[in-house]
């Protein structure tokens, strides 16, 4: 069974809610009873990770490192978004520097570009802290 980024390919890593089928099917079934409050929490967490409650329970229970494949996928998506933002920020700062070097004037939008760069750096720092468990 290959799914998500942990498998052999990235096909479907963005939106796969259910686990991939396996040859011969799944032969065992477990029933778990929960209170309405627990059900609400499970549904909320499953929705946040874009998976079913059953998949959430299985991944959580079988995860050795304390993080599920869905959580790693979410982190991968966030890192992909941040990589794109870093490229955009680098381009903006480069344009500001080029203008300042050629005209000896600092453009009016320089402060906004620097503020945006700082916010992206803070997002990267927060994500890395989350990934390291701090």
Biotite code that builds the C-alpha atoms (Angstrom):
import biotite.structure as struc

atoms = struc.array([
    struc.Atom([0.000, 0.000, 0.000], chain_id="A", res_id=1, res_name="UNK", atom_name="CA", element="C"),
    struc.Atom([1.619, 3.270, -1.032], chain_id="A", res_id=2, res_name="UNK", atom_name="CA", element="C"),
    struc.Atom([-0.053, 6.469, -0.035], chain_id="A", res_id=3, res_name="UNK", atom_name="CA", element="C"),
    struc.Atom([0.844, 10.101, 0.332], chain_id="A", res_id=4, res_name="UNK", atom_name="CA", element="C"),
    struc.Atom([4.385, 11.349, 0.506], chain_id="A", res_id=5, res_name="UNK", atom_name="CA", element="C"),
    struc.Atom([5.591, 8.341, 2.466], chain_id="A", res_id=6, res_name="UNK", atom_name="CA", element="C"),
    struc.Atom([4.793, 6.031, -0.450], chain_id="A", res_id=7, res_name="UNK", atom_name="CA", element="C"),
    struc.Atom([6.424, 5.667, -3.800], chain_id="A", res_id=8, res_name="UNK", atom_name="CA", element="C"),
    struc.Atom([4.691, 8.662, -5.402], chain_id="A", res_id=9, res_name="UNK", atom_name="CA", element="C"),
    struc.Atom([2.964, 11.917, -4.671], chain_id="A", res_id=10, res_name="UNK", atom_name="CA", element="C"),
    struc.Atom([-0.210, 11.151, -6.640], chain_id="A", res_id=11, res_name="UNK", atom_name="CA", element="C"),
    struc.Atom([-3.188, 12.081, -4.549], chain_id="A", res_id=12, res_name="UNK", atom_name="CA", element="C"),
    struc.Atom([-1.183, 13.490, -1.643], chain_id="A", res_id=13, res_name="UNK", atom_name="CA", element="C"),
    struc.Atom([-3.260, 16.659, -1.559], chain_id="A", res_id=14, res_name="UNK", atom_name="CA", element="C"),
    struc.Atom([-6.731, 15.262, -1.088], chain_id="A", res_id=15, res_name="UNK", atom_name="CA", element="C"),
    struc.Atom([-6.828, 11.537, -0.307], chain_id="A", res_id=16, res_name="UNK", atom_name="CA", element="C"),
    struc.Atom([-9.164, 11.054, 2.647], chain_id="A", res_id=17, res_name="UNK", atom_name="CA", element="C"),
    struc.Atom([-9.466, 7.259, 2.589], chain_id="A", res_id=18, res_name="UNK", atom_name="CA", element="C"),
    struc.Atom([-6.677, 4.741, 2.766], chain_id="A", res_id=19, res_name="UNK", atom_name="CA", element="C"),
    struc.Atom([-5.691, 2.946, -0.426], chain_id="A", res_id=20, res_name="UNK", atom_name="CA", element="C"),
    struc.Atom([-7.216, -0.465, -1.109], chain_id="A", res_id=21, res_name="UNK", atom_name="CA", element="C"),
    struc.Atom([-5.105, -3.515, -0.311], chain_id="A", res_id=22, res_name="UNK", atom_name="CA", element="C"),
    struc.Atom([-5.053, -6.886, -2.059], chain_id="A", res_id=23, res_name="UNK", atom_name="CA", element="C"),
    struc.Atom([-7.453, -9.254, -0.333], chain_id="A", res_id=24, res_name="UNK", atom_name="CA", element="C"),
    struc.Atom([-9.161, -6.445, 1.538], chain_id="A", res_id=25, res_name="UNK", atom_name="CA", element="C"),
    struc.Atom([-9.105, -5.755, 5.241], chain_id="A", res_id=26, res_name="UNK", atom_name="CA", element="C"),
    struc.Atom([-10.327, -8.762, 7.163], chain_id="A", res_id=27, res_name="UNK", atom_name="CA", element="C"),
    struc.Atom([-10.583, -7.362, 10.694], chain_id="A", res_id=28, res_name="UNK", atom_name="CA", element="C"),
    struc.Atom([-13.003, -4.804, 12.059], chain_id="A", res_id=29, res_name="UNK", atom_name="CA", element="C"),
    struc.Atom([-12.992, -2.935, 15.354], chain_id="A", res_id=30, res_name="UNK", atom_name="CA", element="C"),
    struc.Atom([-15.870, -1.022, 16.906], chain_id="A", res_id=31, res_name="UNK", atom_name="CA", element="C"),
    struc.Atom([-15.077, 1.932, 19.137], chain_id="A", res_id=32, res_name="UNK", atom_name="CA", element="C"),
    struc.Atom([-17.801, 3.668, 21.129], chain_id="A", res_id=33, res_name="UNK", atom_name="CA", element="C"),
    struc.Atom([-17.308, 7.319, 22.005], chain_id="A", res_id=34, res_name="UNK", atom_name="CA", element="C"),
    struc.Atom([-19.258, 10.027, 23.780], chain_id="A", res_id=35, res_name="UNK", atom_name="CA", element="C"),
    struc.Atom([-20.812, 12.866, 21.780], chain_id="A", res_id=36, res_name="UNK", atom_name="CA", element="C"),
    struc.Atom([-18.004, 15.165, 22.985], chain_id="A", res_id=37, res_name="UNK", atom_name="CA", element="C"),
    struc.Atom([-15.334, 12.690, 21.885], chain_id="A", res_id=38, res_name="UNK", atom_name="CA", element="C"),
    struc.Atom([-17.076, 12.278, 18.528], chain_id="A", res_id=39, res_name="UNK", atom_name="CA", element="C"),
    struc.Atom([-17.076, 16.053, 18.009], chain_id="A", res_id=40, res_name="UNK", atom_name="CA", element="C"),
    struc.Atom([-13.354, 16.198, 18.812], chain_id="A", res_id=41, res_name="UNK", atom_name="CA", element="C"),
    struc.Atom([-12.552, 13.274, 16.508], chain_id="A", res_id=42, res_name="UNK", atom_name="CA", element="C"),
    struc.Atom([-14.533, 14.802, 13.650], chain_id="A", res_id=43, res_name="UNK", atom_name="CA", element="C"),
    struc.Atom([-12.867, 18.178, 14.175], chain_id="A", res_id=44, res_name="UNK", atom_name="CA", element="C"),
    struc.Atom([-9.339, 16.701, 14.153], chain_id="A", res_id=45, res_name="UNK", atom_name="CA", element="C"),
    struc.Atom([-10.117, 14.463, 11.170], chain_id="A", res_id=46, res_name="UNK", atom_name="CA", element="C"),
    struc.Atom([-11.470, 17.427, 9.200], chain_id="A", res_id=47, res_name="UNK", atom_name="CA", element="C"),
    struc.Atom([-8.409, 19.495, 10.068], chain_id="A", res_id=48, res_name="UNK", atom_name="CA", element="C"),
    struc.Atom([-6.218, 16.737, 8.587], chain_id="A", res_id=49, res_name="UNK", atom_name="CA", element="C"),
    struc.Atom([-8.595, 16.060, 5.678], chain_id="A", res_id=50, res_name="UNK", atom_name="CA", element="C"),
    struc.Atom([-9.034, 12.384, 6.552], chain_id="A", res_id=51, res_name="UNK", atom_name="CA", element="C"),
    struc.Atom([-11.841, 10.179, 7.797], chain_id="A", res_id=52, res_name="UNK", atom_name="CA", element="C"),
    struc.Atom([-12.220, 9.467, 11.509], chain_id="A", res_id=53, res_name="UNK", atom_name="CA", element="C"),
    struc.Atom([-11.345, 5.810, 10.899], chain_id="A", res_id=54, res_name="UNK", atom_name="CA", element="C"),
    struc.Atom([-8.140, 6.767, 9.093], chain_id="A", res_id=55, res_name="UNK", atom_name="CA", element="C"),
    struc.Atom([-7.272, 9.242, 11.839], chain_id="A", res_id=56, res_name="UNK", atom_name="CA", element="C"),
    struc.Atom([-7.675, 6.580, 14.524], chain_id="A", res_id=57, res_name="UNK", atom_name="CA", element="C"),
    struc.Atom([-5.594, 4.016, 12.635], chain_id="A", res_id=58, res_name="UNK", atom_name="CA", element="C"),
    struc.Atom([-2.798, 6.440, 11.765], chain_id="A", res_id=59, res_name="UNK", atom_name="CA", element="C"),
    struc.Atom([-2.679, 7.802, 15.304], chain_id="A", res_id=60, res_name="UNK", atom_name="CA", element="C"),
    struc.Atom([-2.603, 4.372, 16.903], chain_id="A", res_id=61, res_name="UNK", atom_name="CA", element="C"),
    struc.Atom([0.010, 2.921, 14.548], chain_id="A", res_id=62, res_name="UNK", atom_name="CA", element="C"),
    struc.Atom([2.252, 5.971, 14.412], chain_id="A", res_id=63, res_name="UNK", atom_name="CA", element="C"),
    struc.Atom([5.543, 5.305, 16.186], chain_id="A", res_id=64, res_name="UNK", atom_name="CA", element="C"),
    struc.Atom([6.898, 8.848, 16.121], chain_id="A", res_id=65, res_name="UNK", atom_name="CA", element="C"),
    struc.Atom([3.751, 10.498, 17.440], chain_id="A", res_id=66, res_name="UNK", atom_name="CA", element="C"),
    struc.Atom([2.884, 12.077, 14.104], chain_id="A", res_id=67, res_name="UNK", atom_name="CA", element="C"),
    struc.Atom([0.614, 10.617, 11.501], chain_id="A", res_id=68, res_name="UNK", atom_name="CA", element="C"),
    struc.Atom([1.130, 10.495, 7.744], chain_id="A", res_id=69, res_name="UNK", atom_name="CA", element="C"),
    struc.Atom([-1.688, 13.039, 7.466], chain_id="A", res_id=70, res_name="UNK", atom_name="CA", element="C"),
    struc.Atom([0.174, 15.421, 9.751], chain_id="A", res_id=71, res_name="UNK", atom_name="CA", element="C"),
    struc.Atom([3.356, 14.943, 7.709], chain_id="A", res_id=72, res_name="UNK", atom_name="CA", element="C"),
    struc.Atom([1.332, 15.607, 4.546], chain_id="A", res_id=73, res_name="UNK", atom_name="CA", element="C"),
    struc.Atom([-0.031, 18.822, 6.090], chain_id="A", res_id=74, res_name="UNK", atom_name="CA", element="C"),
    struc.Atom([3.501, 19.864, 6.979], chain_id="A", res_id=75, res_name="UNK", atom_name="CA", element="C"),
    struc.Atom([4.635, 19.043, 3.436], chain_id="A", res_id=76, res_name="UNK", atom_name="CA", element="C"),
    struc.Atom([1.869, 21.217, 1.977], chain_id="A", res_id=77, res_name="UNK", atom_name="CA", element="C"),
    struc.Atom([2.747, 24.053, 4.354], chain_id="A", res_id=78, res_name="UNK", atom_name="CA", element="C"),
    struc.Atom([6.450, 23.779, 3.477], chain_id="A", res_id=79, res_name="UNK", atom_name="CA", element="C"),
    struc.Atom([5.572, 23.811, -0.229], chain_id="A", res_id=80, res_name="UNK", atom_name="CA", element="C"),
    struc.Atom([3.549, 26.990, 0.269], chain_id="A", res_id=81, res_name="UNK", atom_name="CA", element="C"),
    struc.Atom([6.367, 28.552, 2.254], chain_id="A", res_id=82, res_name="UNK", atom_name="CA", element="C"),
    struc.Atom([8.916, 27.640, -0.432], chain_id="A", res_id=83, res_name="UNK", atom_name="CA", element="C"),
    struc.Atom([6.772, 29.467, -2.984], chain_id="A", res_id=84, res_name="UNK", atom_name="CA", element="C"),
    struc.Atom([6.453, 32.475, -0.672], chain_id="A", res_id=85, res_name="UNK", atom_name="CA", element="C"),
    struc.Atom([10.198, 32.583, -0.058], chain_id="A", res_id=86, res_name="UNK", atom_name="CA", element="C"),
    struc.Atom([10.745, 32.737, -3.822], chain_id="A", res_id=87, res_name="UNK", atom_name="CA", element="C"),
    struc.Atom([8.266, 35.598, -4.112], chain_id="A", res_id=88, res_name="UNK", atom_name="CA", element="C"),
    struc.Atom([9.831, 37.470, -1.210], chain_id="A", res_id=89, res_name="UNK", atom_name="CA", element="C"),
    struc.Atom([13.343, 37.002, -2.607], chain_id="A", res_id=90, res_name="UNK", atom_name="CA", element="C"),
    struc.Atom([12.176, 38.384, -5.944], chain_id="A", res_id=91, res_name="UNK", atom_name="CA", element="C"),
    struc.Atom([10.578, 41.437, -4.275], chain_id="A", res_id=92, res_name="UNK", atom_name="CA", element="C"),
    struc.Atom([13.658, 42.187, -2.189], chain_id="A", res_id=93, res_name="UNK", atom_name="CA", element="C"),
    struc.Atom([15.854, 41.764, -5.267], chain_id="A", res_id=94, res_name="UNK", atom_name="CA", element="C"),
    struc.Atom([13.701, 44.273, -7.173], chain_id="A", res_id=95, res_name="UNK", atom_name="CA", element="C"),
    struc.Atom([13.934, 46.751, -4.286], chain_id="A", res_id=96, res_name="UNK", atom_name="CA", element="C"),
    struc.Atom([17.726, 46.352, -4.150], chain_id="A", res_id=97, res_name="UNK", atom_name="CA", element="C"),
    struc.Atom([18.060, 46.706, -7.915], chain_id="A", res_id=98, res_name="UNK", atom_name="CA", element="C"),
    struc.Atom([16.001, 49.923, -7.874], chain_id="A", res_id=99, res_name="UNK", atom_name="CA", element="C"),
    struc.Atom([17.963, 51.319, -4.922], chain_id="A", res_id=100, res_name="UNK", atom_name="CA", element="C"),
    struc.Atom([21.304, 50.506, -6.579], chain_id="A", res_id=101, res_name="UNK", atom_name="CA", element="C"),
    struc.Atom([20.373, 52.020, -9.916], chain_id="A", res_id=102, res_name="UNK", atom_name="CA", element="C"),
    struc.Atom([18.679, 55.205, -8.677], chain_id="A", res_id=103, res_name="UNK", atom_name="CA", element="C"),
    struc.Atom([20.253, 55.690, -5.213], chain_id="A", res_id=104, res_name="UNK", atom_name="CA", element="C"),
    struc.Atom([16.678, 55.970, -3.900], chain_id="A", res_id=105, res_name="UNK", atom_name="CA", element="C"),
    struc.Atom([14.832, 53.543, -1.667], chain_id="A", res_id=106, res_name="UNK", atom_name="CA", element="C"),
    struc.Atom([11.407, 52.733, -3.133], chain_id="A", res_id=107, res_name="UNK", atom_name="CA", element="C"),
    struc.Atom([8.289, 53.516, -1.113], chain_id="A", res_id=108, res_name="UNK", atom_name="CA", element="C"),
    struc.Atom([7.300, 49.839, -0.957], chain_id="A", res_id=109, res_name="UNK", atom_name="CA", element="C"),
    struc.Atom([10.667, 48.728, 0.489], chain_id="A", res_id=110, res_name="UNK", atom_name="CA", element="C"),
    struc.Atom([9.338, 48.647, 4.058], chain_id="A", res_id=111, res_name="UNK", atom_name="CA", element="C"),
    struc.Atom([6.380, 46.491, 3.007], chain_id="A", res_id=112, res_name="UNK", atom_name="CA", element="C"),
    struc.Atom([8.705, 44.053, 1.218], chain_id="A", res_id=113, res_name="UNK", atom_name="CA", element="C"),
    struc.Atom([10.927, 43.746, 4.279], chain_id="A", res_id=114, res_name="UNK", atom_name="CA", element="C"),
    struc.Atom([7.891, 43.287, 6.555], chain_id="A", res_id=115, res_name="UNK", atom_name="CA", element="C"),
    struc.Atom([6.583, 40.543, 4.266], chain_id="A", res_id=116, res_name="UNK", atom_name="CA", element="C"),
    struc.Atom([9.996, 38.854, 4.287], chain_id="A", res_id=117, res_name="UNK", atom_name="CA", element="C"),
    struc.Atom([10.014, 38.922, 8.107], chain_id="A", res_id=118, res_name="UNK", atom_name="CA", element="C"),
    struc.Atom([6.526, 37.409, 8.297], chain_id="A", res_id=119, res_name="UNK", atom_name="CA", element="C"),
    struc.Atom([7.547, 34.538, 6.002], chain_id="A", res_id=120, res_name="UNK", atom_name="CA", element="C"),
    struc.Atom([10.673, 33.918, 8.082], chain_id="A", res_id=121, res_name="UNK", atom_name="CA", element="C"),
    struc.Atom([8.556, 33.833, 11.257], chain_id="A", res_id=122, res_name="UNK", atom_name="CA", element="C"),
    struc.Atom([6.180, 31.316, 9.615], chain_id="A", res_id=123, res_name="UNK", atom_name="CA", element="C"),
    struc.Atom([9.128, 29.105, 8.672], chain_id="A", res_id=124, res_name="UNK", atom_name="CA", element="C"),
    struc.Atom([10.475, 29.338, 12.234], chain_id="A", res_id=125, res_name="UNK", atom_name="CA", element="C"),
    struc.Atom([7.064, 28.445, 13.720], chain_id="A", res_id=126, res_name="UNK", atom_name="CA", element="C"),
    struc.Atom([6.655, 25.451, 11.399], chain_id="A", res_id=127, res_name="UNK", atom_name="CA", element="C"),
    struc.Atom([10.155, 24.189, 12.170], chain_id="A", res_id=128, res_name="UNK", atom_name="CA", element="C"),
    struc.Atom([9.480, 24.564, 15.900], chain_id="A", res_id=129, res_name="UNK", atom_name="CA", element="C"),
    struc.Atom([6.226, 22.574, 15.507], chain_id="A", res_id=130, res_name="UNK", atom_name="CA", element="C"),
    struc.Atom([8.020, 19.866, 13.542], chain_id="A", res_id=131, res_name="UNK", atom_name="CA", element="C"),
    struc.Atom([10.710, 19.580, 16.219], chain_id="A", res_id=132, res_name="UNK", atom_name="CA", element="C"),
    struc.Atom([8.107, 19.362, 18.975], chain_id="A", res_id=133, res_name="UNK", atom_name="CA", element="C"),
    struc.Atom([8.874, 22.671, 20.679], chain_id="A", res_id=134, res_name="UNK", atom_name="CA", element="C"),
])
